[in-house]
Amino acid sequence: MARSHRERQRMLVGLTHTQYSADSGNDPQAVRLARQLLGKLDLQNQFIMGWGALSPEPSPGDFQWASLDRRVALMRISGQPMALTLCGAPTWMTGGPAGQTDWSRMNKAPLPQHYKAFAELARVIAQRYPDIGYYQVWSELRGFRNEAENRWDYEGYTSLYNDVYAALKSVNQNLQVGGPYAVIDSWHSAAAGGHPSAIAGPWGTMDQRALDALAYWLQHKRGADFVSVDGSLAPRDGGAPLEDSVATGKFAAAVRWLRSKTDLPIWWSEVRVGPASWYPDASAIGSATSAALSALASGGTSVALLWCGERCTGMPGIPGLWTPTDTPDGGRPTPVMTAVARLLDDVRGA
């Protein structure tokens, strides 16, 4: 998947589609423009459930593909490499009733007795979309918590991962599979999170729990083609806004730590900057995004996925890459897209 630029592999920059995107049914002109912007990126990713897709298996063996088919069709238009994030789980796999989707359970992991059912769903998905080459297993360790020890249940996650890995490879050994998509948190005050690591800088102190989860997975995974993480530039406990040159030090430190532990390609699965209150305007948010991508690329990251193309719900004040496509004047690049496109043109030698 890696491409050459000036005698080295360059980082690929992609997008994860979320609830709103350049879907058919919106204004045709706006959709066309937004899809042109999508074509400037290197790859696209979609969750199998939620974030624009309904449950693919509301009851055991009852597969409903229409919404995921539409998103895969959207990704296919540009001809770019495609990825799927195997998250979330149908409600019945999390202990809820079959035949309906309880969206309040989206942050719950499959129950251990359903790990193999989730792996089987992954196998069926890989068969349905043979042109998708990349799979992230789960997202942000959602629902995998060891509450008694106040840490991630990395044992449970790794068990699920290994089942899914085997199922995907049974379809095609060439599929690229990775995890654990752990959130690398940091804290302004080293003591705030209760689990400080030795990795610190003017940007804050990294939380040890994510590092423990990554270390366990790296040791006990059945196999992997890449390691994935994510995280925001902002400390969990707030603090004063950080200059881009300081804040991006967190990303650089995280990639250095990962590189010291594994030779696997590194995916930064959600590139998130600070809150909108850190920045005077959308152009500054675009500059921060470009700085974050540059820090990841300098460390040797293979893939960086921007989170959200349109209407970034849950991230107030943070623009996507294009304006909403439900009106004729939509589909225009935001300052974030402008900054990202400029960066990509530079590394491609355009």
N, C-alpha and C positions, 0 to 999 in steps of 0.2 A: 504493500500500500504506500510505503514511503516513496517520495520522489526526490530527485537530485536537484540541488541548486548550489552552484559554485563549489562543486566537488564535495558536498555534504548533503545529508538528508535534511530537508526543511520540514518544519512543522506544518501540518495540515490544519486548516481552520474550517470548522463546520458549524452546524446549527442543530439544536434540538427543537423540534416543533412542540408547541404547547397548545393550550385550549383553542386559541385563535391563530389562524394562519391563512395562507393564500389559497383557501379552499374554493372549489367551484361552488356556485350559489351566491357568492358575493358579487360586487360590481365587476363586470367583465374587464373593463379597462384597468381598474385598480389591481385586479388579480393578475393581469398580464404583466403589469409593471413590477409587481412584487416578485413574480416568478423570474423575471429577468434579473432582479437583484439576487435571488437565490442562486442563480447560475454563476455568480461571481465567487461563491464559496467552493470548498473542496469536497465536502461530503455532507450528508444529512442523516438525522437520527430521529426516531419516533418511539415513544413508549407503547407497549402492547395494550395497555389499559389505562384510562385516564389521560389527561393532557391531550385531548382531542380524539380519543378512541374509547369505545364502549367495551364492556366485558366480552372477551372472545369466546368464553365458555361459561355461560350463566348457570348451566347445570352440567353434571358430568356427561361428557360425550355430546353435548348440544353446542356445536360450534356456530358462532354468529360472526361473520367476517366483514360485513358491509363497511363499518366505520374504519377498521384498520386497512381494508382494501383501498379505501379512498385516500388515506394518508400515504400508503405505499405508492399508489398511482401518482400522487403529487411529487413524491421524492423521485420517482422514475423520470419525470419530465426532463430534468436537467442532464440526465445521463451520468451523474456523479456516483461514487461509491455510496452505499446505503448501510445504515446500522439500525438495529432495534435494541431497545432497552427492555429486558424481560422483567417488567415490573408494571402494575401491581398484580395481585392475585385475585381471581374470581372469589366472590364473597363466600361461597361454600368451602373454599380451601382454607379460609381464615376462621372457620367455626360458625359462620352465619348460615342462613337458610339457602338452599339451592333454588334456582329459578328466578331470583331477583338480585339486583345489585344494590348493596348498601354502601354508598359512597363515603359514609363516615368511617368505614373500615379500611380505607385506602392505605393508611399507614400501618396496617397490620401485616405481618408476615404469614406465609402459609404455615399451618400447623405441621409439626414433624411427620405426622401420619399422611400428610398430603405432599410432602416433598417430591415423591416420585410422580404424583399426578401433575404437579407443576412442571417437572422435567418432561413428562409426556406431552404436555401442552407445548413446551418449547420445541420438541421434536416435530410435532405436527405443523407448527409455524414455519420451521425451517424447510419443511417439505413444500409448504404452500408458496413460499417466496424464495425460490432457488437462486434468484439474482441478488439477494441480500447476503453480504459476506461477513458482517461484523455484528457481534452480540455482546452486550453488556448484561451481566447477570445481576439483577436486582438494582436498587438505587439507594444510596445513603444509609444502608443497613436498616431501612425502615422496619420497625417491629422487632428487630433483633436486639433486645435489651436484656441484660442480666441485672435486674433491679436489686437483687440481694447484694451484689458487689459493685453496683453503680458503674457498670462498664458495658461495652458491647458484648452481645452473645455471639462472639466470633466463631465459636464451635458450631453452633446451629447454622449460622450462615454458610460456613465452609462445607457442611454436610449437604445443604441445598445446592450450593455451587457445584460440588462434585457430581451430584446426580444430573444436573443440567448440562454440565460439560460433557459427560459421557453420552447423554441423549443427543446433543448437537453433533458430536463427532461421529455418532452412528449414522447420521444422515450424510455428512460430507466431512472428511478429515481436513479439508482445506478451510473450513469455516474458522474465522478468527474469534476467539472467545476470551473474555476477560472479566475481571472484578478486582476488588470487592466494592468499588465505587464508594469508598469511605470518605466522610466529611472531615477534612483537616481543619479543626477549629483552632482559634488563637484567642488569647485573653490580654486585655490591656494591663490588668493587674495579675501578676503571676499566680497569686493565691486564689483568684476569683473562681476558677473552675475546679479547684481542689485536686487536680491531677496535672501539675505542671511538668513539662518535659525539660530536657537540657537544651532544647533548641529555642533560642530567643534572640531578639534583636530590637531595634527601636520600633519595630512594627508590633511587638508584643511577645507573648510566650506561647508556644505550641502546646496543645493538649496531648498528654501522653496516651490517652485511651485510643485515639485513632491510630497512633503509631503501633500500639499493641495489637490492634485488630489486623493491621496490615502485615505485621511480622508473623502473626499466627497463620494468616491465610497463605502467605508466601511459603511457609514451611509445610503446610498440610494440604494444599490444593493438589488435585489429581493432575492438573496440567493447566497451562494458560498461555495465551498468545500476546497478552498485554496486561498491564496493571492499571486500574483506573481509580482516580480520586477526584474530589472537588473541594471547593471552599471559597469563601469570600475574603476580600482584602480587609474587611472590617473585623475588629475584635468582637467577641461575643458580648462583652460587658461595656461596649461603647467607648467612651473617651473622646478626646478631641480629634477632629478630622486629621488625617495623615496626608502629607504630600505624596504624590504618585511615586516618587523616587524612593520614599521610605516604605510605603504600603506594599509595593511590589516585592520588597525584600522577603516577605512571607512566602510568596510563590517560589521564588528562587531557592529559599532554604528548604522548602518541602521537596522540590525536585532533586536537590543535592542529597537529601536524606534517602529518598527513594533510589537514586542512582547508586548509593553506597550499599543498598540491600539487594538489588536485582539488576540484571541486564535486560529485563523485559522492556519493550516499548512502553512509554508512559502516556496515558490519556488523562487530560484534565477535563472531566466530564461536564462541568458547569463552570464557566468563567464568569465570576460575579465580582463586581467592584464594590465600593462602599455604598451606603445609603445615599439617596438623592440629596439629603441635607449637607453632605460633604462638599457638594459642587455648586458653583454659582449658576450653571446653566447646562443645557444638554450637550453643548460642544465640549465642555469640561468632562462630562461623563464619557463622551467619545474618546477624548484624549486619555482618560484613565483606562478605558478598555484596551486601547492600543498599547499603552504602557504595560498592562498586565499580560497581554499576548506576547509582547517582546521579551518580558522577563521569563515566561515559560519557554519560549523558543530558544533563548540564550542558554538555558539549562539543559537543553536536549529533549524537551517534550516532543512526542511524535504527533499527537492529536490534541487540539483544544476545541471544545464544543461551546459555542455561545448558547446561552439559555434564552429562548423566546425570540421569535421573529416579529410578532405582532401582539400588542396589548399585554404587557407583562404583568398579569394579575398576581397579586401578592408581593409586588415590588413597586410600591407607590413612587411615582416620579421618575422611574427608570424607563427610558424608551426602548422599544424593540429595535429592529433593523429597518422597518418600513412603517408608514402610517396606515391606519386601519383600512381594510379593503372593502368595507361595506358602503362606501360612498365614492362617487366618480372621481373625486380629487385625492383618493387614497393611493396606497402602493408606492408612495414617494420615499426616498431614502431619508432616514433620520440622521442626525449628526453622528450617531454610533456607527451606522452603516458606512457613512462617508469616511470615517476614520479607519474602519476595518478594511474597506476597499483600498484606501491609500496604502495601508500597510502591506496588503497582499500584492498590490501592483509593485511595490518596492522589492519584496523578496522574490517575486517572479521575474524581476528585471524588466518590467513593462515600461 
